[in-house]
Amino acid sequence: MISKKTTIFFALCMIILGITQAFSSSKEKTVQLTAEERSWLEAHPVIRLAPDPEFQPIEFFDEEGKYSGIGADYAKLISEKLGIKFEIVQCANWNEVVEKAKNRKIDVLNAVVKTPQREKYLIFPPPYLKTSSVIIVRKGVSDKLTLEMLEDMHVVMVSEYGYVDLIRNKHPEIKIDLVISQKTALRKVSFGMADAFVGDLLTASFYIEQEGITNLKLGKELQPPNTSGFAVRSDWPVLSQILEKGVNMLTEDEKNSIYSKWIHLQTAPGLTTQEVKKLSTIILTCVFLIILGFLLWNRSLNHNVQQRTKDLKKEVDERKKAEYALKEAHSELEKRVERRTKDLSEEIKNREILEDELAKEKTFLEVVLQNIQEGVIVCDKNGILTLFNRASREIHGLPELSVTPDQWADHYLADGITKMHKSDIPLFRALQGESIKNFEITVIPKSKPPASYISSSQPLRDENNVIIGAVATMHDITEEKRAEIILRDAHIELEKKVKERTNELQLSLKKLEEETAERKKMEMALMQSHKMEAIGTLAGGIAHDFNNILAAIIGYADMAIDYIPENSPAKHQIEQVLKAGDRAKDLIQHILTFSRNESQIRVPTEIYATVKEATKFLRASTPTTIEIKENVDEKSGTILADETQINQVVVNLCTNAAHAMEEDGGVLEISLAPYEHSKDGEYKNINLKQGSYIMLSVKDNGPGVDPEIIDKIFDPYFTTKGIGKGSGMGLAVVQGIVKNHDGFITVDSSSSGTTFTAFFPKIQKSSSKKKKTNELIPTGTEKILIVDDEEIIARMTKRIVESLGYKATSTTNSLEALTIFKANPDDFDLVISDQTMPDLTGDKLSKKILNIRKDIPIIICSGYNSKIDELRNDAIGIAKFIMKPVRKQELAKTIREVLDNRQPK
């Protein structure tokens, strides 16, 4: 038989075992991190977390600046579980928190709602907190509002809060007025500046109680509710995984403990599921032990039953006495509650009466404010505009909606022209403590002309003399300003007319003298213009005939050189003929260009070669009494120039110098050298940009230029020479050419001579001409029809074409050419035609040939390039245009190019 001590020992062991098993499940679990996650935390010992500074009771900074609230307790608990450290970053408002999150200046946000917009830059572990979202309205407004019913209402929400994105995504038709904080939002609804506020129930209830707002009520609860938790910067997915493990390890006891700490709701007492399980295990163990003990101790306890019964009877008597006392206390408590309820009812009634009176007073003040003719504007301590009457809205041309300070500031000009900075506007200056009186400003309202106003502003202070806002008034002085401007303008106009009339009388004689001089000058200019026009007409008239002559010379020389051996002296002589022909061709082109007053084509040019060539020409035409000295640096460099115009500059300057020394002879010195221009250099007073130049100098030792006329020598038609000695255009042309080349020309003269110095901008690109390469001349076997009214040209072109391997038919009559082509249109592969011919010109002949056969390629040759320009613009279907005279190689390349690019029949 088991002894009593053994039985008791066994029972105690069973109790201890049951209790150990029951509480083993409540042991705090530890978060198991992977090696990668532990390594990541070691590499990031400090993680920056930025709370919303005004989101009570979920998260905020208390009076001591300590991070507090539900979110703060969750962060602290997870920090302990994970062994990580959060560095709390304090921002001025939630907008700043979001901006720093986007720029990754912080790493983690807390108590954040997940939205598609935020998922672009944040990762969201599972949320840990769920709170209700509601619509809050003023008393008297229906509390059955839904989101669909808010479409035409003025809805206010907090900027950058997640529920804003959720509503915009689901209900884009709702127009939302965003403000910086919940306080501002609730005040707007309370003051009637907005119809409804949509937001979180917990934080809204907290601020309504804190601000003492009594005219608001809760509307309908919204779905979905706010589910919030941690949010991690998008480039740190490992941290998101770690926080997810921490959130998953939170127990219901821990969550309830945090929630009940901040949300003090009166709830019925009860047990959690986990506590029930623990308690059940304990009870079952105890029941088992009690039954076992009961069986073992049944006999030993019987004798104690009577004693226990007596004790219980005594306890029941005492309990009845206690119940009677409790009943008496309960009756007294009910009386006190009844009295307190009556007092509260009376207090509520008085408060409602007071609120009605305040509402009436507010309505009266609102009516007075809205009907004041002066503009009244009020802002809070943050510069947010909280009140502006009808007059101020009309002044600025704005609707009855709140606007941001920056939008408001866009309407102001300081002096009628310059836009005012926000900090200079009287309303915002008053926020800094200034008292502004009679400050004149200009307002530019939307869809209205600008107007002038006198503005005064004062800071608003509380009982502690702390600035809580500012107020400004605006008085219209537009009409006064307009009258002042009209009077001032009339006075100015009167003075102007008197002055003008006086000047008219003084200038009459002077104008007559100037008109007479100008008429004479215009007559001279007209005569010179007629001369230039005659030269242009003559140049255009002889161009075709002269180019035909050159075409024959160059063409036959081109053919002859192919038959001359390389070691024959005649080959060099023929090459000189070709070179002279090319120069004559260029000369004709320059004459035509000059006669049409067209701009020249500038190319990289080594100017020393042009100066050398001009000097050779001058030696032949200058009297022997004048010695020509050259000081030309062949390495002076390259300029972007028209070679013919540079030649003209050298010849004109040297000719003028020669004329100056014509009677007594002298020395003409031509110099060319590189020059680096700087502000402190020798020619620091001339109008040139700093850089590299080539300096051309022409110096004579003649009598010099009279100082009284030296400022006029570059004027057109100004000359000191006698009749028939010159037109006075030489130096004017020189100056024009130098300026057109982005250069500058100076003159320095004394009794011992004159020096003209021209500066041309230097470029780096070499202007050395490409050496001719022994390219193969393209040939062919096609059939070509040649038309030219000059027999010598037609015959020569036929021989050149045949020497290239082609079959050729030539004619000097355009009508005969048309007849030949009509007879056998498919017998020819190409037509080469002159442009200027009797009967049918080249373009007319081409049109008729193309009407017979559209795919036949045609080449037009002309000695006058303006006609070619006209034909190009006509776009009649000509395959190619070439200028006479044309070299054999150029003609061969053109023929081959046209034939290779022709369209198939």
HELIX and SHEET records of a PDB file:
HELIX    1   1 LYS A    4  SER A   24  1                                  21    
HELIX    2   2 ALA A   35  ALA A   43  1                                   9    
HELIX    3   3 ILE A   70  LEU A   82  1                                  13    
HELIX    4   4 TRP A   94  LYS A  102  1                                   9    
HELIX    5   5 ARG A  118  LYS A  120  5                                   3    
HELIX    6   6 LEU A  147  LEU A  150  5                                   4    
HELIX    7   7 GLY A  162  LYS A  170  1                                   9    
HELIX    8   8 GLN A  182  SER A  190  1                                   9    
HELIX    9   9 LEU A  201  GLU A  211  1                                  11    
HELIX   10  10 PRO A  237  ASN A  248  1                                  12    
HELIX   11  11 GLU A  252  TRP A  262  1                                  11    
HELIX   12  12 THR A  273  ASN A  371  1                                  99    
HELIX   13  13 ARG A  390  HIS A  396  1                                   7    
HELIX   14  14 PRO A  405  ALA A  409  1                                   5    
HELIX   15  15 LYS A  422  ASP A  424  5                                   3    
HELIX   16  16 PRO A  426  LEU A  431  1                                   6    
HELIX   17  17 THR A  478  ILE A  561  1                                  84    
HELIX   18  18 PRO A  569  SER A  595  1                                  27    
HELIX   19  19 ILE A  607  SER A  621  1                                  15    
HELIX   20  20 GLU A  643  ALA A  660  1                                  18    
HELIX   21  21 ILE A  710  LYS A  712  5                                   3    
HELIX   22  22 GLY A  730  ASN A  740  1                                  11    
HELIX   23  23 GLU A  791  SER A  803  1                                  13    
HELIX   24  24 SER A  814  ALA A  823  1                                  10    
HELIX   25  25 PRO A  825  ASP A  827  5                                   3    
HELIX   26  26 GLY A  842  ILE A  852  1                                  11    
HELIX   27  27 ASN A  865  ASP A  874  1                                  10    
HELIX   28  28 LYS A  888  ASP A  900  1                                  13    
SHEET    1   A 2 VAL A  46  LEU A  49  0                                        
SHEET    2   A 2 LYS A  85  ILE A  88  1                                        
SHEET    1   B 3 GLU A  54  PHE A  55  0                                        
SHEET    2   B 3 GLU A  59  PHE A  61 -1                                        
SHEET    3   B 3 TYR A  67  SER A  68 -1                                        
SHEET    1   C 3 VAL A 108  VAL A 113  0                                        
SHEET    2   C 3 LEU A 216  ARG A 233 -1                                        
SHEET    3   C 3 LEU A 122  ILE A 123 -1                                        
SHEET    1   D 6 VAL A 108  VAL A 113  0                                        
SHEET    2   D 6 LEU A 216  ARG A 233 -1                                        
SHEET    3   D 6 LEU A 129  ARG A 138 -1                                        
SHEET    4   D 6 ALA A 196  ASP A 200 -1                                        
SHEET    5   D 6 VAL A 155  VAL A 158  1                                        
SHEET    6   D 6 ILE A 176  VAL A 179  1                                        
SHEET    1   E 6 LEU A 385  PHE A 388  0                                        
SHEET    2   E 6 GLY A 375  ASP A 380 -1                                        
SHEET    3   E 6 ILE A 467  ASP A 476 -1                                        
SHEET    4   E 6 ALA A 451  ARG A 461 -1                                        
SHEET    5   E 6 ILE A 436  VAL A 443 -1                                        
SHEET    6   E 6 TYR A 412  LEU A 413 -1                                        
SHEET    1   F 6 VAL A 603  GLU A 606  0                                        
SHEET    2   F 6 THR A 638  ALA A 641 -1                                        
SHEET    3   F 6 GLY A 753  ILE A 763 -1                                        
SHEET    4   F 6 GLY A 691  ASP A 700 -1                                        
SHEET    5   F 6 GLY A 666  HIS A 677 -1                                        
SHEET    6   F 6 ILE A 626  VAL A 632  1                                        
SHEET    1   G 4 VAL A 603  GLU A 606  0                                        
SHEET    2   G 4 THR A 638  ALA A 641 -1                                        
SHEET    3   G 4 GLY A 753  ILE A 763 -1                                        
SHEET    4   G 4 PHE A 744  SER A 750 -1                                        
SHEET    1   H 5 LYS A 807  THR A 811  0                                        
SHEET    2   H 5 LYS A 783  VAL A 787  1                                        
SHEET    3   H 5 LEU A 830  ASP A 834  1                                        
SHEET    4   H 5 ILE A 858  SER A 862  1                                        
SHEET    5   H 5 LYS A 880  MET A 883  1                                        
END                                                                             
